[in-house]
Amino acid sequence: MKAKSKELHAKSADELNTELLDLLKAHFSLRMQHATQQLNNTSQLGKVRRDIARVRTVIREKAGAQ
C-alpha cells in the first residue's frame, strides 16, 4: 500500500491520523505473522515501516507549518 508523498500532502490531518493507525495495525499484524513464522514475504515489514515514517513526516511538516 505504498503511499506517495504528494498523495499524503493532499490529505487532511484527520485522514493522515487514520492512515497512520491503519499502518500501525498492519505493522503489528505483520510482526505477529513473522514471529509465528507465517509471513512469507518479509520485505513487507520494511515497506510498512517506511510508509509509517512517511506519514509521520507529513504530519510533522503540517504541524510545523501552522
PDB file of N, CA, C and O in Angstrom:
ATOM      1  N   MET A   1       0.812  -1.179   0.000  1.00  0.00           N
ATOM      2  CA  MET A   1       0.000   0.000   0.000  1.00  0.00           C
ATOM      3  C   MET A   1       0.860   1.248   0.000  1.00  0.00           C
ATOM      4  O   MET A   1       0.619   2.161   0.790  1.00  0.00           O
ATOM      5  N   LYS A   2       1.811   1.304  -0.829  1.00  0.00           N
ATOM      6  CA  LYS A   2       2.763   2.393  -0.828  1.00  0.00           C
ATOM      7  C   LYS A   2       2.069   3.728  -1.050  1.00  0.00           C
ATOM      8  O   LYS A   2       1.422   3.943  -2.075  1.00  0.00           O
ATOM      9  N   ALA A   3       2.209   4.603  -0.098  1.00  0.00           N
ATOM     10  CA  ALA A   3       1.608   5.931  -0.185  1.00  0.00           C
ATOM     11  C   ALA A   3       2.673   6.922  -0.636  1.00  0.00           C
ATOM     12  O   ALA A   3       3.747   7.009  -0.042  1.00  0.00           O
ATOM     13  N   LYS A   4       2.370   7.653  -1.673  1.00  0.00           N
ATOM     14  CA  LYS A   4       3.319   8.626  -2.172  1.00  0.00           C
ATOM     15  C   LYS A   4       3.206   9.919  -1.377  1.00  0.00           C
ATOM     16  O   LYS A   4       2.150  10.246  -0.835  1.00  0.00           O
ATOM     17  N   SER A   5       4.297  10.632  -1.321  1.00  0.00           N
ATOM     18  CA  SER A   5       4.355  11.853  -0.532  1.00  0.00           C
ATOM     19  C   SER A   5       3.352  12.896  -1.023  1.00  0.00           C
ATOM     20  O   SER A   5       2.723  13.579  -0.214  1.00  0.00           O
ATOM     21  N   LYS A   6       3.199  13.022  -2.335  1.00  0.00           N
ATOM     22  CA  LYS A   6       2.258  14.007  -2.871  1.00  0.00           C
ATOM     23  C   LYS A   6       0.825  13.676  -2.470  1.00  0.00           C
ATOM     24  O   LYS A   6       0.037  14.571  -2.164  1.00  0.00           O
ATOM     25  N   GLU A   7       0.495  12.398  -2.472  1.00  0.00           N
ATOM     26  CA  GLU A   7      -0.855  11.995  -2.066  1.00  0.00           C
ATOM     27  C   GLU A   7      -1.086  12.300  -0.595  1.00  0.00           C
ATOM     28  O   GLU A   7      -2.182  12.704  -0.207  1.00  0.00           O
ATOM     29  N   LEU A   8      -0.064  12.110   0.220  1.00  0.00           N
ATOM     30  CA  LEU A   8      -0.203  12.354   1.655  1.00  0.00           C
ATOM     31  C   LEU A   8      -0.341  13.839   1.963  1.00  0.00           C
ATOM     32  O   LEU A   8      -1.086  14.217   2.867  1.00  0.00           O
ATOM     33  N   HIS A   9       0.366  14.679   1.223  1.00  0.00           N
ATOM     34  CA  HIS A   9       0.280  16.123   1.455  1.00  0.00           C
ATOM     35  C   HIS A   9      -1.108  16.650   1.134  1.00  0.00           C
ATOM     36  O   HIS A   9      -1.523  17.676   1.674  1.00  0.00           O
ATOM     37  N   ALA A  10      -1.831  15.960   0.260  1.00  0.00           N
ATOM     38  CA  ALA A  10      -3.172  16.410  -0.127  1.00  0.00           C
ATOM     39  C   ALA A  10      -4.221  16.056   0.924  1.00  0.00           C
ATOM     40  O   ALA A  10      -5.330  16.590   0.892  1.00  0.00           O
ATOM     41  N   LYS A  11      -3.888  15.169   1.848  1.00  0.00           N
ATOM     42  CA  LYS A  11      -4.865  14.724   2.854  1.00  0.00           C
ATOM     43  C   LYS A  11      -4.893  15.674   4.053  1.00  0.00           C
ATOM     44  O   LYS A  11      -3.942  16.408   4.323  1.00  0.00           O
ATOM     45  N   SER A  12      -6.025  15.627   4.758  1.00  0.00           N
ATOM     46  CA  SER A  12      -6.166  16.448   5.963  1.00  0.00           C
ATOM     47  C   SER A  12      -5.496  15.745   7.146  1.00  0.00           C
ATOM     48  O   SER A  12      -5.066  14.596   7.036  1.00  0.00           O
ATOM     49  N   ALA A  13      -5.414  16.440   8.260  1.00  0.00           N
ATOM     50  CA  ALA A  13      -4.767  15.883   9.448  1.00  0.00           C
ATOM     51  C   ALA A  13      -5.521  14.661   9.970  1.00  0.00           C
ATOM     52  O   ALA A  13      -4.902  13.687  10.397  1.00  0.00           O
ATOM     53  N   ASP A  14      -6.835  14.707   9.938  1.00  0.00           N
ATOM     54  CA  ASP A  14      -7.629  13.565  10.405  1.00  0.00           C
ATOM     55  C   ASP A  14      -7.413  12.345   9.517  1.00  0.00           C
ATOM     56  O   ASP A  14      -7.291  11.222  10.006  1.00  0.00           O
ATOM     57  N   GLU A  15      -7.368  12.575   8.216  1.00  0.00           N
ATOM     58  CA  GLU A  15      -7.127  11.472   7.287  1.00  0.00           C
ATOM     59  C   GLU A  15      -5.737  10.872   7.484  1.00  0.00           C
ATOM     60  O   GLU A  15      -5.557   9.659   7.389  1.00  0.00           O
ATOM     61  N   LEU A  16      -4.760  11.732   7.760  1.00  0.00           N
ATOM     62  CA  LEU A  16      -3.397  11.250   7.999  1.00  0.00           C
ATOM     63  C   LEU A  16      -3.327  10.418   9.280  1.00  0.00           C
ATOM     64  O   LEU A  16      -2.645   9.394   9.325  1.00  0.00           O
ATOM     65  N   ASN A  17      -4.028  10.860  10.311  1.00  0.00           N
ATOM     66  CA  ASN A  17      -4.037  10.098  11.563  1.00  0.00           C
ATOM     67  C   ASN A  17      -4.708   8.745  11.382  1.00  0.00           C
ATOM     68  O   ASN A  17      -4.264   7.750  11.954  1.00  0.00           O
ATOM     69  N   THR A  18      -5.774   8.701  10.590  1.00  0.00           N
ATOM     70  CA  THR A  18      -6.436   7.436  10.292  1.00  0.00           C
ATOM     71  C   THR A  18      -5.507   6.518   9.513  1.00  0.00           C
ATOM     72  O   THR A  18      -5.420   5.321   9.790  1.00  0.00           O
ATOM     73  N   GLU A  19      -4.816   7.091   8.540  1.00  0.00           N
ATOM     74  CA  GLU A  19      -3.846   6.319   7.740  1.00  0.00           C
ATOM     75  C   GLU A  19      -2.744   5.757   8.641  1.00  0.00           C
ATOM     76  O   GLU A  19      -2.335   4.606   8.492  1.00  0.00           O
ATOM     77  N   LEU A  20      -2.272   6.582   9.572  1.00  0.00           N
ATOM     78  CA  LEU A  20      -1.218   6.142  10.486  1.00  0.00           C
ATOM     79  C   LEU A  20      -1.697   4.987  11.357  1.00  0.00           C
ATOM     80  O   LEU A  20      -0.967   4.014  11.545  1.00  0.00           O
ATOM     81  N   LEU A  21      -2.906   5.078  11.887  1.00  0.00           N
ATOM     82  CA  LEU A  21      -3.441   3.995  12.711  1.00  0.00           C
ATOM     83  C   LEU A  21      -3.567   2.695  11.915  1.00  0.00           C
ATOM     84  O   LEU A  21      -3.254   1.617  12.421  1.00  0.00           O
ATOM     85  N   ASP A  22      -4.024   2.804  10.674  1.00  0.00           N
ATOM     86  CA  ASP A  22      -4.144   1.617   9.822  1.00  0.00           C
ATOM     87  C   ASP A  22      -2.779   0.984   9.568  1.00  0.00           C
ATOM     88  O   ASP A  22      -2.635  -0.238   9.599  1.00  0.00           O
ATOM     89  N   LEU A  23      -1.787   1.822   9.320  1.00  0.00           N
ATOM     90  CA  LEU A  23      -0.440   1.302   9.067  1.00  0.00           C
ATOM     91  C   LEU A  23       0.160   0.664  10.318  1.00  0.00           C
ATOM     92  O   LEU A  23       0.843  -0.356  10.227  1.00  0.00           O
ATOM     93  N   LEU A  24      -0.091   1.256  11.476  1.00  0.00           N
ATOM     94  CA  LEU A  24       0.427   0.681  12.712  1.00  0.00           C
ATOM     95  C   LEU A  24      -0.219  -0.678  13.001  1.00  0.00           C
ATOM     96  O   LEU A  24       0.449  -1.597  13.474  1.00  0.00           O
ATOM     97  N   LYS A  25      -1.515  -0.800  12.719  1.00  0.00           N
ATOM     98  CA  LYS A  25      -2.193  -2.090  12.885  1.00  0.00           C
ATOM     99  C   LYS A  25      -1.640  -3.124  11.919  1.00  0.00           C
ATOM    100  O   LYS A  25      -1.432  -4.281  12.287  1.00  0.00           O
ATOM    101  N   ALA A  26      -1.400  -2.702  10.680  1.00  0.00           N
ATOM    102  CA  ALA A  26      -0.836  -3.617   9.686  1.00  0.00           C
ATOM    103  C   ALA A  26       0.564  -4.056  10.098  1.00  0.00           C
ATOM    104  O   ALA A  26       0.924  -5.220   9.928  1.00  0.00           O
ATOM    105  N   HIS A  27       1.356  -3.132  10.640  1.00  0.00           N
ATOM    106  CA  HIS A  27       2.713  -3.458  11.075  1.00  0.00           C
ATOM    107  C   HIS A  27       2.684  -4.456  12.227  1.00  0.00           C
ATOM    108  O   HIS A  27       3.481  -5.393  12.263  1.00  0.00           O
ATOM    109  N   PHE A  28       1.761  -4.253  13.170  1.00  0.00           N
ATOM    110  CA  PHE A  28       1.631  -5.187  14.288  1.00  0.00           C
ATOM    111  C   PHE A  28       1.259  -6.582  13.776  1.00  0.00           C
ATOM    112  O   PHE A  28       1.820  -7.585  14.217  1.00  0.00           O
ATOM    113  N   SER A  29       0.310  -6.631  12.843  1.00  0.00           N
ATOM    114  CA  SER A  29      -0.116  -7.904  12.282  1.00  0.00           C
ATOM    115  C   SER A  29       1.039  -8.612  11.574  1.00  0.00           C
ATOM    116  O   SER A  29       1.215  -9.821  11.723  1.00  0.00           O
ATOM    117  N   LEU A  30       1.813  -7.866  10.815  1.00  0.00           N
ATOM    118  CA  LEU A  30       2.965  -8.460  10.117  1.00  0.00           C
ATOM    119  C   LEU A  30       4.016  -8.956  11.107  1.00  0.00           C
ATOM    120  O   LEU A  30       4.631 -10.000  10.892  1.00  0.00           O
ATOM    121  N   ARG A  31       4.221  -8.205  12.194  1.00  0.00           N
ATOM    122  CA  ARG A  31       5.189  -8.645  13.200  1.00  0.00           C
ATOM    123  C   ARG A  31       4.758  -9.941  13.853  1.00  0.00           C
ATOM    124  O   ARG A  31       5.584 -10.817  14.113  1.00  0.00           O
ATOM    125  N   MET A  32       3.453 -10.069  14.122  1.00  0.00           N
ATOM    126  CA  MET A  32       2.951 -11.308  14.730  1.00  0.00           C
ATOM    127  C   MET A  32       3.075 -12.477  13.752  1.00  0.00           C
ATOM    128  O   MET A  32       3.428 -13.587  14.149  1.00  0.00           O
ATOM    129  N   GLN A  33       2.787 -12.226  12.485  1.00  0.00           N
ATOM    130  CA  GLN A  33       2.942 -13.280  11.484  1.00  0.00           C
ATOM    131  C   GLN A  33       4.400 -13.707  11.374  1.00  0.00           C
ATOM    132  O   GLN A  33       4.698 -14.892  11.227  1.00  0.00           O
ATOM    133  N   HIS A  34       5.304 -12.737  11.446  1.00  0.00           N
ATOM    134  CA  HIS A  34       6.731 -13.041  11.376  1.00  0.00           C
ATOM    135  C   HIS A  34       7.177 -13.861  12.589  1.00  0.00           C
ATOM    136  O   HIS A  34       7.969 -14.794  12.461  1.00  0.00           O
ATOM    137  N   ALA A  35       6.661 -13.504  13.759  1.00  0.00           N
ATOM    138  CA  ALA A  35       7.043 -14.193  14.991  1.00  0.00           C
ATOM    139  C   ALA A  35       6.552 -15.639  14.994  1.00  0.00           C
ATOM    140  O   ALA A  35       7.213 -16.522  15.541  1.00  0.00           O
ATOM    141  N   THR A  36       5.397 -15.878  14.384  1.00  0.00           N
ATOM    142  CA  THR A  36       4.855 -17.238  14.343  1.00  0.00           C
ATOM    143  C   THR A  36       5.254 -17.969  13.061  1.00  0.00           C
ATOM    144  O   THR A  36       4.742 -19.050  12.772  1.00  0.00           O
ATOM    145  N   GLN A  37       6.157 -17.382  12.305  1.00  0.00           N
ATOM    146  CA  GLN A  37       6.707 -17.956  11.069  1.00  0.00           C
ATOM    147  C   GLN A  37       5.632 -18.217  10.027  1.00  0.00           C
ATOM    148  O   GLN A  37       5.684 -19.215   9.309  1.00  0.00           O
ATOM    149  N   GLN A  38       4.666 -17.328   9.945  1.00  0.00           N
ATOM    150  CA  GLN A  38       3.619 -17.440   8.939  1.00  0.00           C
ATOM    151  C   GLN A  38       3.787 -16.412   7.818  1.00  0.00           C
ATOM    152  O   GLN A  38       3.029 -16.418   6.848  1.00  0.00           O
ATOM    153  N   LEU A  39       4.771 -15.538   7.952  1.00  0.00           N
ATOM    154  CA  LEU A  39       4.977 -14.476   6.972  1.00  0.00           C
ATOM    155  C   LEU A  39       5.927 -14.964   5.887  1.00  0.00           C
ATOM    156  O   LEU A  39       7.075 -15.310   6.165  1.00  0.00           O
ATOM    157  N   ASN A  40       5.443 -14.990   4.657  1.00  0.00           N
ATOM    158  CA  ASN A  40       6.265 -15.458   3.549  1.00  0.00           C
ATOM    159  C   ASN A  40       7.142 -14.354   2.990  1.00  0.00           C
ATOM    160  O   ASN A  40       8.314 -14.583   2.690  1.00  0.00           O
ATOM    161  N   ASN A  41       6.591 -13.167   2.847  1.00  0.00           N
ATOM    162  CA  ASN A  41       7.314 -12.057   2.241  1.00  0.00           C
ATOM    163  C   ASN A  41       7.730 -11.071   3.338  1.00  0.00           C
ATOM    164  O   ASN A  41       6.960 -10.183   3.702  1.00  0.00           O
ATOM    165  N   THR A  42       8.934 -11.229   3.855  1.00  0.00           N
ATOM    166  CA  THR A  42       9.383 -10.404   4.977  1.00  0.00           C
ATOM    167  C   THR A  42       9.696  -8.973   4.565  1.00  0.00           C
ATOM    168  O   THR A  42       9.853  -8.108   5.427  1.00  0.00           O
ATOM    169  N   SER A  43       9.789  -8.706   3.275  1.00  0.00           N
ATOM    170  CA  SER A  43      10.069  -7.337   2.835  1.00  0.00           C
ATOM    171  C   SER A  43       8.882  -6.414   3.099  1.00  0.00           C
ATOM    172  O   SER A  43       9.030  -5.192   3.074  1.00  0.00           O
ATOM    173  N   GLN A  44       7.708  -6.989   3.350  1.00  0.00           N
ATOM    174  CA  GLN A  44       6.528  -6.179   3.665  1.00  0.00           C
ATOM    175  C   GLN A  44       6.739  -5.385   4.949  1.00  0.00           C
ATOM    176  O   GLN A  44       6.237  -4.269   5.081  1.00  0.00           O
ATOM    177  N   LEU A  45       7.481  -5.958   5.894  1.00  0.00           N
ATOM    178  CA  LEU A  45       7.745  -5.255   7.155  1.00  0.00           C
ATOM    179  C   LEU A  45       8.447  -3.929   6.898  1.00  0.00           C
ATOM    180  O   LEU A  45       8.049  -2.898   7.441  1.00  0.00           O
ATOM    181  N   GLY A  46       9.469  -3.952   6.089  1.00  0.00           N
ATOM    182  CA  GLY A  46      10.223  -2.737   5.787  1.00  0.00           C
ATOM    183  C   GLY A  46       9.392  -1.717   5.036  1.00  0.00           C
ATOM    184  O   GLY A  46       9.499  -0.516   5.283  1.00  0.00           O
ATOM    185  N   LYS A  47       8.564  -2.194   4.120  1.00  0.00           N
ATOM    186  CA  LYS A  47       7.721  -1.286   3.340  1.00  0.00           C
ATOM    187  C   LYS A  47       6.715  -0.568   4.238  1.00  0.00           C
ATOM    188  O   LYS A  47       6.490   0.634   4.094  1.00  0.00           O
ATOM    189  N   VAL A  48       6.119  -1.309   5.157  1.00  0.00           N
ATOM    190  CA  VAL A  48       5.138  -0.694   6.058  1.00  0.00           C
ATOM    191  C   VAL A  48       5.836   0.287   7.002  1.00  0.00           C
ATOM    192  O   VAL A  48       5.296   1.353   7.298  1.00  0.00           O
ATOM    193  N   ARG A  49       7.028  -0.066   7.473  1.00  0.00           N
ATOM    194  CA  ARG A  49       7.766   0.851   8.348  1.00  0.00           C
ATOM    195  C   ARG A  49       8.091   2.153   7.629  1.00  0.00           C
ATOM    196  O   ARG A  49       7.984   3.229   8.217  1.00  0.00           O
ATOM    197  N   ARG A  50       8.487   2.065   6.366  1.00  0.00           N
ATOM    198  CA  ARG A  50       8.781   3.282   5.604  1.00  0.00           C
ATOM    199  C   ARG A  50       7.525   4.109   5.369  1.00  0.00           C
ATOM    200  O   ARG A  50       7.575   5.339   5.407  1.00  0.00           O
ATOM    201  N   ASP A  51       6.396   3.441   5.126  1.00  0.00           N
ATOM    202  CA  ASP A  51       5.134   4.166   4.962  1.00  0.00           C
ATOM    203  C   ASP A  51       4.742   4.885   6.249  1.00  0.00           C
ATOM    204  O   ASP A  51       4.250   6.012   6.214  1.00  0.00           O
ATOM    205  N   ILE A  52       4.963   4.224   7.386  1.00  0.00           N
ATOM    206  CA  ILE A  52       4.673   4.855   8.679  1.00  0.00           C
ATOM    207  C   ILE A  52       5.539   6.097   8.853  1.00  0.00           C
ATOM    208  O   ILE A  52       5.048   7.143   9.278  1.00  0.00           O
ATOM    209  N   ALA A  53       6.800   5.988   8.532  1.00  0.00           N
ATOM    210  CA  ALA A  53       7.706   7.132   8.653  1.00  0.00           C
ATOM    211  C   ALA A  53       7.291   8.253   7.709  1.00  0.00           C
ATOM    212  O   ALA A  53       7.375   9.429   8.061  1.00  0.00           O
ATOM    213  N   ARG A  54       6.846   7.889   6.515  1.00  0.00           N
ATOM    214  CA  ARG A  54       6.415   8.881   5.532  1.00  0.00           C
ATOM    215  C   ARG A  54       5.205   9.650   6.057  1.00  0.00           C
ATOM    216  O   ARG A  54       5.151  10.874   5.937  1.00  0.00           O
ATOM    217  N   VAL A  55       4.234   8.942   6.638  1.00  0.00           N
ATOM    218  CA  VAL A  55       3.026   9.591   7.161  1.00  0.00           C
ATOM    219  C   VAL A  55       3.379  10.469   8.357  1.00  0.00           C
ATOM    220  O   VAL A  55       2.888  11.592   8.470  1.00  0.00           O
ATOM    221  N   ARG A  56       4.218   9.967   9.239  1.00  0.00           N
ATOM    222  CA  ARG A  56       4.609  10.765  10.412  1.00  0.00           C
ATOM    223  C   ARG A  56       5.358  12.030  10.004  1.00  0.00           C
ATOM    224  O   ARG A  56       5.206  13.074  10.638  1.00  0.00           O
ATOM    225  N   THR A  57       6.159  11.942   8.957  1.00  0.00           N
ATOM    226  CA  THR A  57       6.879  13.113   8.475  1.00  0.00           C
ATOM    227  C   THR A  57       5.918  14.172   7.948  1.00  0.00           C
ATOM    228  O   THR A  57       6.082  15.359   8.230  1.00  0.00           O
ATOM    229  N   VAL A  58       4.928  13.750   7.193  1.00  0.00           N
ATOM    230  CA  VAL A  58       3.961  14.708   6.639  1.00  0.00           C
ATOM    231  C   VAL A  58       3.143  15.328   7.778  1.00  0.00           C
ATOM    232  O   VAL A  58       2.854  16.524   7.743  1.00  0.00           O
ATOM    233  N   ILE A  59       2.768  14.538   8.776  1.00  0.00           N
ATOM    234  CA  ILE A  59       2.034  15.089   9.917  1.00  0.00           C
ATOM    235  C   ILE A  59       2.879  16.141  10.632  1.00  0.00           C
ATOM    236  O   ILE A  59       2.379  17.204  11.002  1.00  0.00           O
ATOM    237  N   ARG A  60       4.152  15.839  10.822  1.00  0.00           N
ATOM    238  CA  ARG A  60       5.035  16.786  11.495  1.00  0.00           C
ATOM    239  C   ARG A  60       5.243  18.046  10.666  1.00  0.00           C
ATOM    240  O   ARG A  60       5.316  19.144  11.217  1.00  0.00           O
ATOM    241  N   GLU A  61       5.338  17.898   9.346  1.00  0.00           N
ATOM    242  CA  GLU A  61       5.501  19.059   8.482  1.00  0.00           C
ATOM    243  C   GLU A  61       4.263  19.962   8.545  1.00  0.00           C
ATOM    244  O   GLU A  61       4.377  21.186   8.613  1.00  0.00           O
ATOM    245  N   LYS A  62       3.085  19.341   8.523  1.00  0.00           N
ATOM    246  CA  LYS A  62       1.847  20.122   8.586  1.00  0.00           C
ATOM    247  C   LYS A  62       1.701  20.816   9.942  1.00  0.00           C
ATOM    248  O   LYS A  62       1.193  21.935  10.012  1.00  0.00           O
ATOM    249  N   ALA A  63       2.143  20.160  11.016  1.00  0.00           N
ATOM    250  CA  ALA A  63       2.054  20.776  12.346  1.00  0.00           C
ATOM    251  C   ALA A  63       3.022  21.960  12.445  1.00  0.00           C
ATOM    252  O   ALA A  63       2.709  22.966  13.082  1.00  0.00           O
ATOM    253  N   GLY A  64       4.167  21.845  11.832  1.00  0.00           N
ATOM    254  CA  GLY A  64       5.154  22.926  11.872  1.00  0.00           C
ATOM    255  C   GLY A  64       4.762  24.114  11.013  1.00  0.00           C
ATOM    256  O   GLY A  64       5.182  25.239  11.284  1.00  0.00           O
ATOM    257  N   ALA A  65       3.969  23.881   9.988  1.00  0.00           N
ATOM    258  CA  ALA A  65       3.561  24.957   9.086  1.00  0.00           C
ATOM    259  C   ALA A  65       2.494  25.844   9.709  1.00  0.00           C
ATOM    260  O   ALA A  65       2.281  26.969   9.255  1.00  0.00           O
ATOM    261  N   GLN A  66       1.832  25.358  10.728  1.00  0.00           N
ATOM    262  CA  GLN A  66       0.747  26.138  11.332  1.00  0.00           C
ATOM    263  C   GLN A  66       1.229  27.029  12.419  1.00  0.00           C
ATOM    264  O   GLN A  66       0.436  27.749  13.025  1.00  0.00           O
TER     265      GLN A  66
END
